[in-house]
Amino acid sequence: MVTENIKPNTIRHLQRAVYPASALLAGIQLNLFTVIGQDGKSVQEIADEVGLDYDKLQSLLYVLVLSDLLRVENDTFFNTEESHAFLVIGGESYIGDEYEAFVNSRWTTIGKTAQSVKTGVAGAKIDYSAMSKTDLENFYLGNHSQNQRVGRDLASKFDFSRYKRLMDVAGGTGGLAITIASNNPDLKATVIEQSNVVPVVQRFIDESRSSESVSVLALDITQEVPAQMFDVAIMKNFIPVISRNQAKQALINIGQSLEQGGKLFMIDMGMLDDSRTAPRDVVINGLFFLNVFDNGGPRTESERREWLCAAGFQKIERFSWEDGLGLMVAEKA
């Protein structure tokens, strides 16, 4: 094979992708975007304010410039519109903690890919039932801001005011339920979680001062049906972390606890086209699932539709979403 005219461009690009990603992590950990703020600062001003080495800080700042996260004018560094919107602490859309949690969990995890594929066993398995309360809090904390953001987006795009009883399945921090309930005063929400996760959920409910409108119920939805009935259910990032058989049963159990005409909002980062080549972010995210769950993973639209129909749902619609998430909405027949 003649290779004189072939260059390893894709390989080199992937090899170097770690540098801007690591620079962003450092910028978040050092609070650089918050320090720079709206007005911009010089290297010396930032170094003096945070207590950093001038030369090393300067190198980092220029990497962030080339990564389109900062811009520089006359030796003054400014946040871009994106970094100012999402990386300044205190902003409503701040996702720095989410990025840091993602990096801490994903970079080590995906390094186990060859091992996981070879053995057929997740090399960095996550077992929620075996985690300590502290580990669970740290794990879910990284998802809390995203849960709140998704809750705000759902509440802005769909009318929840007509619902009275919401079920947040495997709700983690309860961020979705808390956010939607806060915008709909007549809505009572119940977060359903495993028994060892309940204290974590309760902590977030208490901190949000939402105990009058949001409660938590210890229940395994893959094995049990809630005793009470609901008219709307939300399930975020649950289908990809369980087996196909568990997903089928969970949807059956959810269907049995929904009133006729009740809606199910299924939103997660594992919603594949039937081609299995799109959306790109979901396909790539499959590396995470194969390393942390023995039987979980992305599921296709056709699989989900089949399971929903078998569980008594109809009028199934699929919507595109942000951050690699997909959304399907179904109605209980």
C-alpha positions, 0 to 999 in steps of 0.5 A: 500500500502506497502511503506517501500522500496519506497523513495521520491528520485525524490521529494527530487531531485526536491526540492533541484534543486533550490539551484544550480540554485540560486547559478548560478544566484548569481554568474552571479549577482556578476560577479564571473566567469568574476573575476575568468577569465582564471587564477583562483583566491582564495577566498580572491582574489575574496573577495578583488576584488569585495568587498564580505564577505569571509565566505559567498563567500566561501560557494557560491563558493563550491556550484558552484563547486558541480554544475559543474560550477567551479573547485577548486585546492589547494584553487584556483577556476577556471572556467570550460570550459563551464562557461568560454565560456558562463559566462565571460562578454565580450565573444561572447557567453556570456549568463549570461544576458539571464539566469538572465532575464529567472530567473526573469521572469520564477520563479515567473511565474511558481508559478502561475501554479495551479491557471492558470490550475484551472481558465483556465486563464493565471495567469501571463499573458504577453500582449505585446501590453500593455507594456510600452517602458521601460518594452518592452526593459527590456523584449526583452533585455534578448532575444537579445543575444539568437537572435544573437546566433541563427542568427549566427547559421542559417547563418552558416548552411544555405546559405542566400547569394542567398536571397535579401529580408528577413522578420523577423516576430515578430522579437523582438530586430531584433537580427536575422535580424541584425546578418544575414544581417551583414553576407550577405551585399546584403541582405535587412531585414525588422523586422515586429512587433506590433506598440508599439514594433517598437521603441524598434526594432529601438533602437537595429537597431540604436545601431548595426549601421545596419540602411542601411540594416535593417528596421522595419515595424509596422504590425500585421501579424495575420491580415495583409499581408505586401505590399512588397514581400520577398524571405525568412522569419524567425519566431522565438518564435512566434507560441507558443505565439498566438492561433491556429487560429492566427497561421494559419492566420499568416502562410497564410499571410506570404505565400502570401508575399513570392515569389514562392520558397521562404523559411520560417524558423520557429524556437521556443521553442514550437515544440513538437513531435506528442507524446507530450512527447518530446523533454523534454525541450519543454514539460517542457516549457509548464508550462511557456506558460500556465501561460503567454498566454491564448491561446498560447502553444507548437504545435505539428509537425503534427499541424504545417505541416497541417498549412504550407500546408494549407498556400501553403508551401511544402518541409517541413523539421524539424531539431533539434536545441540547447537550447530547440529550434526546427526548421522547414524549408518550401518552398513556392509552 
